[in-house]
Amino acid sequence: GFRPIADKIHAMGLKFGIHILRGIPRQAVHRNCKLLGTDKTAREIAHPFSVCAWNTDMYGVDTEKDGAQAYYDSLFALYAEWGVDFVKVDDIANTEFKPHEPYSARTEIEMIRRAIDRCGREMVLSLSPGPAPLAFADHLSQNADMWRMTGDFWDRWDKLYAMFARCAQWYPYVKDGVYPDCDMLPLGRLCKNAPYCGAQNRMTNFTKDEQRTMLTLWCVFRSPLFLGGELRETDAFTLSLLTNREVLALNQYGHGAHPLELADADLRLWETFTAENAPVFAVFNVSDCEKTVRLCEILPAEYAAYPVARDLWAHTDCAYTKDFQVLVPPHGAVLYLLK
């Protein structure tokens, strides 16, 4: 069973997470299995027209039927017995079977929330796939710990470029315990011995500057961080990105992140604050040419009094004066703390 697996994972100081699809297995419906603790059957609560567009394993649950909540209660009670800490529920934040109603599973989300609250064990609830509809941000915040705000994210510049606009829409909803999710980090080795996304065996297509841009945006925005590559073949550069404690601290303990408007359309500027309320600024160059930027010309005037700018990627300090300028490479980013 799963409990011994969970116990071993917990013994290593780690959390145990699983990935599921919303709904009830079609196999259980076709066999008309009984629902635990009720006189209802799987067939009675199944919604045969609520199906996943890309997976044939499940039917949606008809939330108006007696027994629907009991089914989800029994499911999460089982997960609690296993020692589950994290559940990613798929085909629920955006249900593609109703293109005109992408948030059609909202009542199933509410049932899952209740089931977790009743199971006697704390679990992080993650919802996929995206894009979750911005119009339902409040409902998502009330019922989930994190949710995908984008479709599947891959190592292509156009997808990373589009994430700036998504983060600018979703940042007001980021708070402790509630995190819009930019999706996995496609870093390191992404494909081995299987053709996917055009290659049989490949590392990430992102340049090193694009990788640093992605990590900078994810950490400032406070997106959950999930590595999508093969851990055992992580290269030294990728490892250096993923273990930079000063940058990771913004993701874990930062607050107040928001974009600032700039006249230069080739630049994006975000401000955030450390746990100690020190200001931090991320400058992104979304153009194909390097840009020289004078920080004092784009940062709010009140920060001119700070004497030192610390490069959080390089771990170096320098004098913050009106002449201080940085070279931002194409598709690159810089990250400075003022002190």
N, C-alpha and C positions, 0 to 999 in steps of 0.2 A: 504493500500500500504506500500511500504518499507520506504518511506520518514519519516513518523512519528517514525518508529523504529530508523532510522538513527539520527533523531533529539534528541531522548531520549538518545541515546548512546553518541552523541556529548555533550549533556548537562552534562553528567557525566565526561567529560574530556577525553573520550576515542575515538578511531577511529573505523570506521565501515568497516568491510571486508566481502567479499563474495567469494564463491568457485563455479567455473563453469567448464564445459567441453568445449574444443575447438569445433568449428563447428556450425552446424545449427540443430535444433531439427528435428528428423525424422517425428514427427507429423506435423510440418509445411510443410515439403517436401511432405508428402503423401496427404496433403490438398492443396498443391500448392499455399501457401499463397503469397500475393504480398509483395515485399520488399519496405520498407518505402522510399518515395522520388524517386522511379525509376519505370520503366515499366517492371522490371524483376520479376521473381518469385523464391521462395525457391528451386523449383525443378531444375531451370536453373543453379543455382550456387552450388548445392550439388554434392559432390564427393562420389558416392555410394560405392566405394571400399575403401574409406578412413574411416575406422571405428575403434572404440575403442575396444580393445581385451577383456575388462572386464566390459563394460557398453554399453547398447543397445539404449541409448537415442538419440544419435547424429550421423549425417553424417559429415565428414569433408567438408570444403569449397574448391571448385575448384578455386584456386587463379588466374587462367588465364581467368576466365569468367567475363564478364561485370556484375557489381552489387555486386561482392564479397566484395570489399572494402566498398561499401555503406552499406552493411549489417553490417559489424563490426563497421562502424561509427555510425550507428543508435543504435546498441547495447550499445556502451559505452556512447553515448549521453544520453541514458536512465539511465545508472548507475550514470552518473554525476547528473541527475535530482534527483536521490534517495539520493545523498550525499555520495556515496561510496568513501572510501579512499584507499582500498586495494583489489586487485583482484588476487585470485589464480586460474590460468588456468591449468586444468589437461589434461592428454593425449596429451601433446604437447612437453615437453622437451625430451621425449623418446617415440616415437610412436611404440608400439609393433606390430602393424599390418604389418609392414615391418621390420622384424628382421634384414635384410641385410642393411637397411637404417634407423637407429633409429632416425635420425634427419630429417625425411621427411616432418615435418610441419614447416620448417624454414620460408617459405613465409607467412604462417598464423601468425607466431610470428611477422613478419615485419608488417603485416596488423594490428594486435592488437596494436603494438607500435604506428603506425600512428593514429589509432583511439583514443588512449588515448591522444596523443599530440593535437588532434583536438577537444577533447570534452570540453575543457575549465575548467577542474578540474584536479588537481594533484592526481595521483593514483600510488600506489606502485604495480608493476607487478611482480608476483611470478609465476614461471613455475614448473610444475610437470608432470609426476613422474620422478624419476631418474632411472639409472644414466644418466645424461646429458652427451653427448660425449665430452670428453676433447678436441678433435680436433676442436670443434666449440666454444671454450671458448671466442674468440674475438667477434664472432657474438652474443653470449649470453650477453656479457658485453655491447654491443652497443644497445641492444634491451630490456633487462630486468633488473630489480633491484635485483632480486634473483632467483636462480634456484636450483632444487634438484640435488645434485651431487651423490646421492646414491638411491638405491631402498628403499622400506619401512624399516624404522629402528625400531627394537623392542628390548626389554630388554633381550638380549642374549649377552654373552661375545664375541662370535665369531664375531658378527656384530660390537661391539664396537672396538674390536681389528682391524678389517678391516678398520675402519675409520681413523686410523693413516696413512695408505698408501694413502687413498683418500685425506686427508688433505695435505699430502706431495706433491701430484700432483697439487692441486688446489690453494695453498696459494699464488702463484704469481698473481692471478686474484682478490684477495680481496683488495678492496679500498672503500673509502667513497662513499656510494650510490650503490655499486655493491658487492653482497654477495653470493658466493656459499653456499648452504644450506645443512647442515648435517641432516636435518629433525627434527621431533618433539622429545621432551624429554619424554621418557616413564617413568615418575616418579609418585609416589603416587598411588592412586587407579586407575587401568587401566581397570577393568572389573567388572560389577555388574549386576547380574540377567540376564546374557546372556553368553553362552559359547563362548569364543574366545581365541585363542592361548592356548587351553588346560585347561582352568579353567572357572568355573562358576562365581566366585567372588574372585578377587585377587588383591593384591598390586603388585608393580613392582618386578620382579625377580632379579634385580640388587642388589648386596650387597651394604652396605653404602659406602665402598671404591670404588666400581665400579661407583656408582652415583657421587661421588666426582670427579673421573677420567673423567667421561663424561662431567660434568659441566666445569671442568678445560679446557679440550680440546676445547669444544664449545666456551668458552669465550676467550681463547687465540687466536684461529683461527678466531674469530669474526663471527661465524655462527649466523644467526637469531635464536632467542630463542622462541620456542613455547612449552608450556606445554601440554602434551598429556593426563594428568590424570584428574580426577574429582576434580575441584577446591574446592568444598564445603567439601570434605573429605580429604584435604591435611593434612598430619601428620606433627608433629613439626620438624622432621629432614628434610623432604623435604622443608618445609617453610624456614628453616635456610639456605639451599643451595640456594634457589631462591631469598633470600633477603640479601645476602652478598654483600654489596655495593662496597667493595674493589675489589672483583672478578668481579662483573658486570661492573665496570668501565673499565676493560680491553676490555670487549666485546663492550662497547659503545664508548670508546675514545682511545683505544690502537691502535698501528700501528706497521708495520714492522715485524709481526710475521713470523717466519720461523723455520724449524727443523734444529738441529745440529747433525752431525754424532757422534756416540759413538762406541767404540770397544765392549762394552757389549751389546749383542743382546737382553738381557732381559730388557733393559732400552730404553726409548724414551726421548729426550730432545728438548724442544722448547724454543726459545728466543723471547720476544716481548718487547715493550716499552710503557710506560704510556704516557698520553697526555703531561706530563712534561719531556718526554724523559728519564725517569729513567728505567734502565734495569730490566726485570722480567724474571724469569726462571721457567718453569714447568718441573718437572721430573716425568716420568710415569714408573711404574714397571709392565710390561706385563707378568711377570712370575707368577707361582703358589706358590712362596716362597717369604718371606720378604727379602728385600735387604737393607743393610747399605751402604749409599753413602756419600762420602766426596765431598762436592760441589766444593771445590777448585781444585779437581782432574779432574772434568769434565767440569767446566765452563771455558770460554776463560781467558787466563792469565791476560789480562788487567783489569779484574774486581777484582783482588786481593787487589787493593787499597781501595775498598769500606769497611768501618768499620762495617756496620750494615746490617743484613739480616732480612727482615720482612716477617713473615709467614702470607700470605693474607687470608688464611682460618681461622687461629686462632687469628688473629689480635695481634700478639705478636712480639716484637723485640728481637734479640739476636746478640751477637758479631760475625761478620763474620771473622773467622781466618782460618788458614790452618788446624786446628784440628776440625773445625766445620763439623759435620756429621749429617745426617738425616736417620731415619728408614722409608723406604717406604714399606707399606704392599702389599701383593699380589693383583694384579689388581688395585693398589692404585696410588695416585699422591700427590705430594707436590708442592706448589707454593710460590716462594720467590721473593720479590722485594729487590734490593740492593740499599742502600743509604748511 
